[in-house]
Structures are given as C-alpha cells and as structure tokens.
Amino acid sequence: LTKQEKRPLFLAPDFDRWLDESDAEMELRAKEEERLNKLRIESQGSPETLTSLKKGYLFMYNLVQFLGFSWIFVNMTVRFFILGKESFYDTFHTLADMMYFCQMLSAVEMINAAIGVTKSPVMPSLIQLCGRNFILFIIFGTMEEMQNKAVVFFVFYSWSAIEIFRYPFYMLSCIDMDWKVLTWLRYTVWIPLYPLGCLAEAVSVIQSIPVFNETGRFSFTLPYPVKIKVRFSFFLQIYLILLFLGLYINFRHLYKQRRRRFGQKKKKV
C-alpha cells in the first residue's frame, strides 16, 4: 500500500481511532496499570472471595456450636426421661466437658463482633459471655459442693435450649436461607427461657454464698493497717445485682431485634 503512487479508493484513515505518539503512550500506560491492578486484586483476594471465606467461616463456627449445644440438650432430655430427678444431681459430671468447650468457643462470637466480622453489638455478647463463664468456671467449676446440686441441670438446660435455635438461625443466614419457623423461634423462645435461665443462675449464686463462706475460698485480708477480711460472698452479692442489670440490657436488646424483625410494616400510599 505504501509503495503505490496513488492511494487506493477503499483506503481511508479512521480518525475515530487516530492516536498520536502521546495518546499511544497514555493508552499503553493505562493498559499496564489495569494489568497491575488485576494482579494486585488476584494476590490480595477479590471482595467476592473474601465474602465467601467469611460466610464459610461463620457457617462452620455456628455449625460446631449448634452441634455442641444440641448434644447437651438431647443428652439431658434423654437422661431426664430415663432417670427422672436422679439425672439432676450428676449433670455437671456428665456434661461439663462439652459445656466448657462450647462456652470457651463462645469467646469467638464476641471477637467477631469486636473486629467487625459480624454486625452484632459487642456489649450484649460480652455480658452474656462473662456471666455464663462466671457461673460455669467459678461457681460450678471451683466448688465441688455445687456440682452435685440440681440447679446445675436447670442452668445448663436453659442455656442449651436457647442456643439450639439461635445458632442454626445464624448458620442458615450465612447461606442466605430464611426458614420462617426457625426465625420465629429464634426471636421468640428467649422470652420465657432467658428470664428462667437468669433465675437459675441467681439461685446457683445464692446457694454458693454459704459454701464460699465456709471454705473461705477467694477470700482475702487487706494489708496493714486495715486488716479487714473481705469475703468472696460480698462480691457474689454485688454480682446478683449486676446479673439482673445484665438481664435488663440483653432483654432490651433482644426485644428491639424482635420488634425490628416482626414489626408492623408501614403501608405505601
């Protein structure tokens, strides 16, 4: 084409795609930046990949907790129908290991809320975690006299009864599934069970006060010149007040969640 003396009639410049040297350099630079951005995204992980990983992680966490609390709930129910009231007094020795595991794993739930993995508020998760672990590890775990009491059965049963509906609801939410029956149970069953569980925890604290007074465990004497013996039962009495304060905070939070979920929708005019 360039060696011909005359330009062919069919040949014409495409001015829409015309690039001078500066434009060509800019286009090459833009393509290079686009290529580098793709490589950077592939190395760091795309937003879709990170979302999938987060959902998979939350799904597995909720599944493990659901299986753990379900094992506790079913075990206690079967033992009650077989042994009757006799099952009340050896609940701790039978189920303590699994309850220890589930409650220690519950700390992950608070961490998820703190670092933004989940949208749950931190304070209700912290109150529930600290309250339950105090009852489990301090009241029941350190005092053998408390481990044979019937109140352990009611505390463990109320905890597990709440969680066998809460964790599968979160588990299905990770895969964008909404089972209406489970949703209603998750936002309703806590209304009777939460106060009953709090009452059982309060009873366990009240029953442990004379035990701590007799054994003197966790009691201490202030240094000179005060030399006053501070009994651990004093802190237990303060804890009773905090227990019902925490009940109010969590009950209010759960009520707002239920109202937000099942509240009346405004009709569009």
Secondary structure, 3 states (H helix, E strand, C coil): CCCCCCCCCCCCCCHHHCCCHHHHHHHHHHHHHHHHHHHHHHHHCCHHHHHHHHHHHHHHHHHHHHHHHHHHHHHHHHHHHHHHHHHHHHHHHHHHHHHHHHHHHCHHHHHHHHHCCCCCCHHHHHHHHHHHHHHHHHHHCCCHHHHCCCHHHHHHHHHHHHHHHHHHHHHHHHCCCCCHHHHHHHCCCHHHHHHHHHHHHHHHHHHHHHHHHHHCCCCEECCCCCCCEECHHHHHHHHHHHHHHHHHHHHHHHHHHHHHHHCCCCCCC
